[in-house]
Amino acid sequence: MKKCLLAVFVLTIAVGGYSAPPEVVEPYEIDAKPSPKGAIDALVLASLQKHDITPANLCSDAVFIRRVYLDVIGALPEAQDVLDFLADESEDKRSVLIDQLLEREEFADYWSLKWCDLLRVKAEFPINLWPNGVQTYHRWIRNAIRDNMPYDEFVRHLLTSSGSNFRVPPVNFYNAIQGRDPATIADAVALTFMGVRTRHWTEAERAGMAAFFSRVAYKGTAEWKEVIVHLDPAPSKPFRAVFPGGEAIRITPDQDPRRVFADWLIDPKNPWFTRNAVNRTWAWLMGTGIIHEPDDVRPDNPPSNPELLAYLERELIAADYDLRRIYRIILNSDIYQQSAIPRSNHPKAERLFAHYKVRRLDAEVLMDALCRLSGWGEEYSSPIPEPFTFIPPSHPTITLADGSISSQFLEMFGRPARDTGLASERNNKITTEQRLYLLNSSAVQQRIYRNQRLIGLFRWAKGKLHPIIRGVYLSILSREPTAAEIAAVEEYHKRSGLSVRNAALDLAWALINSKEFLYRH
């Protein structure tokens, strides 16, 4: 294919460096600035004004529908959905779309993927849940998200459940930890539910919290790989444990220390629990936590906007820990709906949320997008020869339960190993290896040549280039092409001497390799 000629015509979003953009960059934004419609907008805009930072324009409808689909359900919108949304003149259409996406089954699929990363849902070394445990754990997590289980109830189940890892799904939290000693369990609890890395604590502080998990015990059964998580039944004397922050408590033999800790943790007055929940949610939707990294909360790593963090904490408590309430507040804000094109070169502009943060698509989301376009799926592999580890190619990648099941593509594009539960395990930075793969891989080329959507489009357009260009842009970039882009493709077709079909295939190749396709923006 004559790829290089067309690539220069593809409009992409700048993700490095800074040059003052024109007043409005079409088709990515509209001529409007964020306004203080809600508390998030007011708090962020006040912070930007204090630092003399100009916020970005609001994004266009075409950018918004693509962005909110990717951020809420981890998938690109269908071309017809884009056209319907662009044609809708209702003032509340963005809010209506947000509500619709939050109720879709794919919402539970995509957000269970995020939680499975955090909770280390993986069958094989060094996390040994085994396939049966993975399937029951993943199903429970997904159902909890689908059914909108309150976050405090969700965490209480994870911390206090006892029983078989095959029959009581939440006990897999204790199995999915690289170690069964109290200190290692406490480290995982602090990281997951408080956003704290306990290596910053003193030995006394770590020991005080580890005491709450000193009676967690494990035993096997006659069933292969089954593990019973329970309280050690051996006689115990009262002992002392210390909550993070320094408050000591006496644990009596008739008490479950895990329940004592869970009661303290999920109390609305707790200084860590709610803050961590809303900060992680903000980081997942906005690309950067108010405290960054979201799992590195400590006194010398303060929030970039303390008032914003405090507001979201209050909202989650008032909503009885309904996380969808926080999603709605964030997604409906003008701050979330800003363009990704910055209007300030201030060094703190991104950190203070002066524009939407551009970032590469998750490996699973990118794989599913390529599969959707081509009409055929990915080949997965697993080191474990068990029935649960056979995944048909048609299976959407974001619904993979087991972190041990992978593919060359997923590993190349930074899918997390799920060994530590750290946010930094996922690597969404573009690499030279990834770029070369997308540019030269025969697998990508075959996905384009065998693209069922393009084949159907060619038949429908009956050889007419203009509707084909429009259809390719809607399918791949989720927007209409601009007049300049249409002219560029028509000029390329004329100069190259290619057939309409081959020129359209070159266009599809160029768009798939563009930053506009590969990145959230």
N, C-alpha and C positions, 0 to 999 in steps of 0.2 A: 504494500500500500504506500501511496505517496503521502506520508504522514507529516513530515516536517513542514511542508508548505502551509497546511491548514492550521497547524498548532499555533502559529503566530497570530492567527485571527481570533483565537478563543479568548474571550474576556475572562480574567480570573481576578480574585480578590488578593490584594497585597497582604502578606502576612509577616513581612519583615521590613524594617526601615520605616521612614515616615516622610511623607511630602504632603503639603496641604492639599486636600481634595477640593474639587469645585463645590459650589454651593449645594448641589444635589447630584449624587451619582446614581444614574438610572442604569438598570432597573432595580437597584438594590435598596433604595431608601426613598423616603418622601420628604417634602419640604415642611417638616414639623419637628419641633424639639420635644423632649420629654417634659411633662408638666406634673405638678404635685397632685395627681388624682387620688393617691392613696398614701398610706404611711411609708411604704418602701420608697416611693418616688420622692416624697418630701425629705426623708432622712438622707437619701443618697445625694439628691440635688443640693441640699444644704451643705453637705460635706464637700462636694465638688466646687461650690461657690466659695467656700472657705479657702480652698487651695487654688482658686482662680483657674479652674479647669472647665473647658467647654465640653458639654456632653455631646454625644453623637446624635444625628438625626434619628427619627424613628424609622424602622425598617419598612420596606414595602410589603404588600399583602403576599406577593409571591415568595419573598424571603421568609415571611412569618409562617406560612403554611408548611414549607419544607422544614424549617427549624423546629416548630412545635411537634411535628410528626416524629422527627428524629429524637427529640429530647424526651418525649412522653412515651412513645411506643417503639422506638428504635427502628423505624422503617420509613422509606420514602412514600409520599402520597402518590396515588394513582393519577394519571394525567387528567381523567375526567373530574376527580376530586379537586384538582387545582383549578380547572376551568370553572367549575361550579362555584368555588370559593371566590375567584376573581370577579365573577359575574354578580355575586351577591352584594347588594348595596345596603344591607342592614348595618346599623351602627354597632351592634353588639355581636357581629359575626365571629370575631376573634374569641370572645368569651364563650360563645356557644360551641365553637370548635374545641376549645380546651375541655369543656365539660364532656363532650362526646368522646374525646380521646381517653379521658380518665376512666371511662366506663367500658372501654373495649378490652377484649381478652388479651390483646397484645400488650396492654399496659402491665398486666400481671406477669406476662412472659419476660418483658424487658427489665422490669424492676426486680424480679426475682433473680435475674442474671446479676444485677448489681449486688444484691444481698448475698448471693451465693459466693461471689468474689470475697466479700467481707467476712463471711462465715466459714470460708475455706471448705466448700463442698467439693470433695475430691475423693475418689476411690483408692488411689494408689499412692505409694511412698512420695513424700514423708507423711502425708495425711492419709490414714488408712481407714476410711469409712466403709470400704468395699461396696460393690455395686448395689446390693440390696439396701444398705444404709443410705447411700446417695439418693436412690430413687424415692425412698420414703421421706427423707429430709427435704429434698427439693420440692416434692409434692406439697408438703406441709407449708413450706415457705411461700410457694406460689399461691396456695389457697388462702393463706393469711393476708397476702397482698390483694388478691382478688376480692376477698370478702371484707376488706378494709378493717382488719383487726386493729384495735387501738395499739399504738406503739408500746405503751407501758405494759399491756397485757402480753404482747408478743415477746418482750424481753423477759418478763416474769416466767413465762413458760420455758424459755431457753435456760434460765439460771436455776430453776427449782425442780424441773422434772426428773423423775427416776424411772427406770425400767429398761426394757430391751431396745437396743438401737434399731432393730428391725420393726418394732411394734409401737414404740413411743418416740415419734420423730424428733422432738426437741432435745432429747438426751444426746443426740449426735453433736450438739455444741461441744460437749465435753470430750467426745471422741475425736473431733476435728481440731485437735491441738497437738503440737509437737512436744508432747511430754505429759505425764500424768501426775507430776508432783504439784503440791499446792502453789508454789511460786510461779511455775509456768502457767497454770490455770489462771491465777490472779493477773498475770501479765496480759493474757488474752482477753480477759474480761475488761480490764482497764482500757486496752486499745480499742476494743470493739464498741463498748457502750459509753465510754467516757472520753474517747479520743486522746488518750494519754499514753505516752511511751514511758514505762516505769523505770527505764534506765536513768532517767533524770532524777529519780527519787533517791532518798537515802536507804541504806539497808534496813534500818528500823521501820521506815514507812512501808517498804515492800513486804517485810515480814509481818507487819500488822495487818495488811490486807490479805496476805496469803493464808492467815489463820482462818478466814471465813471458808476456805476450801480444803481445810486440813482433814475433813472427814469424808471427802468424795472418794469412793472406792469403785473398783471395776472387777467383774468376774465373768468368766466364760461359761458357756452352756454346751450341751451335746450338739447343738446346731452349729454348723461350721461358720465361723467368723461372727457369731452372735456375741454381743457384749451387754452385760447388765450394768448400768450405772446406778449406784445406790449410795446411801450413807453407810459408813463403816459401822457394823453392829457391835463392835468390841466396846466393852464398858469404857466410859470416858469420865474424866473429872471436869469441873468447870474450868474454862480457860479464857484468856483475854485476847480480844481482837481489836484492831484499831481501824476505823473508817479513814479513807483519804481525807486529809484536813486535820487529823489529829484526835478526833473524839474516840475515846476507848469505850468498850462495852464488854460485859461479862456474859459469856455464852454458857448456858447450863446444859447438862446432858440430855434433857428432853427437847431441846431446841434444834432445829435444822439451821446450821450457820448460814447456809445459802439463802434461806428465806429471810433471815435477819438482814443480810446484805442487800437482797433484792428490795425489801421494804424501804431501806435507807436510800437505795439508788433511785427508785422511781418516784420518790416523794417529790412533789412539785417544787419544794424549797431546795432541792438538791442543786448545788452549783455546777454540776457537770452533766447530768443526764440529758436534760432538755436542750441545753446549749449544744451538745454534741449532735443530737438528732437534727436540729434545724441547720446547723452549720454544714453537716454532711449533705443535706438536701440542697442547700444553696450551692454548694460546690458541684454537685452532680448536675444541676440545671444551668449554672452560670460559668462553670469551668474553673473557678477559683473560690476557695472558701473565704468567708469573712475572717476566720482564722485559717491561715494556710501554712502547712498542709492541714487538712481537716482531721488528721489523726496525730497531730503534734501540738496539743494544747498544753501550754506551760506559761508561767508568769512572764518570761522574757520573749514570748511570741504573742503579742497582744492582737486583738481583732482590729481590722482596718476601719471598722465603723461600729464601735461598741453599742451605740444607740439602736442601730439596725438589728444587731444580734439580740439585744434585750427585747426589742419589739417582737421578733419572731418567736422567741421563747414564750413570751406572754400569750401570743396567739395560739401556740400549740397547747399550752396548759388550758386556756379557755375553751379550746375545741376538744377537750378530753383526749388528747393525744391522737387525734385524727390527722394523719400526715397528709391526706389529700387536701385538707384545708390549707396547709402550707404550700403545696404545689399550686393550688388555685391562686393564692395571694401573689406568689412569685410570678407565675406565668401571665397573670393579668396586669402586671405592673408595666409602666412605660420603661422602666429600667431594663427589664428582661426584653422588651420589644424594641430596644435600640438597634440601630444599624451596627454592623461589625466594623464600619469604616470610622476610625478615630478622627476627632476634630481638635485634638490637642496633642502636643508632643511632650507634655508634662510627664516626668518619670513615674509618677504615681497614678496616672490616668487609668491604666488597666486595673491596678490593685484597688482603686476606689470605684470601679464599675462605671467608668465614663463611656463605655461601649461594650457591646457583646463580644465575648472572647472567642476568637477563631481557634478551632482545634480540630485535629484530624478525627475522622469517624472511628469508632471502636472497631476492632478487627472483626467481631461478629456481625456488626451492623453493615460494614463494608462488604463482607462476604455475602450476606443476604441480599444486599442491593444488587450485586453482580449476578447472583443466582436468579433474582426476580426478573432482571432484564433479559437474561439468556434463556430462561425457562428450564434450566437444568441445574442440579444441585452440586454440593461439594462431597468429596470422598473423605470420610473420617476414619481415624485409626485409634486403637487403644492397646496398651500393653497387656490387658487382661482379657483372656478368651472366655467371656461369659455372655449369656443371652442379652443382658441389659447393655452390653457394650457394642452391640451391633446397631448402627444407626443408618437408616436408609438415606441415600443422597437427597431425597425430597424433604428431609427434616430441617426446619429453619434453624439456623445456627444459634440464634439468641435463646432457643428453647433447650439447648444442650444442658442436661443436668450435671454432668460429671466433668470436672476440670481435668481429668485424666484423658478424656476423649478429645482428640485434637486433629489438626491437619497441618501440612506444611505452610499453608497460607496463614492460618491463625497464629502459628508460632512466629512467622516472619513479621506479622503486623502487630505484635506486642500484646497478645492475649495473656493475662496474668496466669502464673503457675498455681495460684491459690495455696501457696505454702505458708504465708505469713499473715494474711489479712490486711496488709498495708495498702493504702491507696496507690502508692508508687510502684506496686507490682505491675500495674497496667501501664504500658508504654505506648502512648499515642503520638509519639514524634515520628515524622517521616524520615526515612533513612535512604541512603543510596541504593541499598539492596532492594528496598520496596519500589523505588522509582524505576530501577532497571527491570524488575519483574513486570510491572505494569506496562512498561514500554515494549518489552521484548518477549514476554511469555506467550508460548503457543496456546496455553490454556485460556488466557485472556482473549487472544485473537479468535479462538474457536467460540468463545462465549459471544463475541460480537458477530461472527459469521453465521452462527446458528441461533441468533437472537430471535425468538419467536415473536416478540413485539415488533421488531423491525420487519420481519417477513410479512406479518399481517399488515403493517403500515404500507409496505411497498405495494401489496395487492390492492389495498384500499385507495391509494393515491394514483394508481394506474400510470406510473412513470412520471408524474408531475413533481418537480423538485421542491417547489415552495411548500406544499402541505407536508412533504416528507421532512423538510428542515424543521418545521413547526412541531411535528410529532416527535422527532428525536430530542429536541430541546425539552419538551414537556415530559418525556419519559425519563430522561437522564438528569436534567437540572431542575425539573419541576417548575419551569417558567416558560413564558413565550420568548422567542428570540427577538432581539432588537432589529430595527431596520438595517443598522450597520452590519450586524452579524449575518443577516440574510444576504445582504449584498456581498459580503466577504465569501460566503459559501458558494454563491452563484458564480462569483469571479473565479474561485478555485476550480469549480466544475468546468468552467469554460476553458481555463488555461491548461488544466491537467489533461483534458481529452478523455477523462474517465466516463464510464456510463453513470447514469443517475444512481444506480444501486451502489456502485463502488465508491462514488463520491459520498454517499450517505453513510456507508460503512466507515470511511475515513473520518467523517464528522463524528460518528459515535465513538470511534477510537480516541479522537482528540478530546472530546468532552469527558470521557471516562478518566483520562489522564490529567484533566484540569484540576486546579486547586478548588474550583467552585464545586466540583463533584466530591472530591476526597475530603473536604473539610465541612464542619458545621460552621455556619456563618450567619 
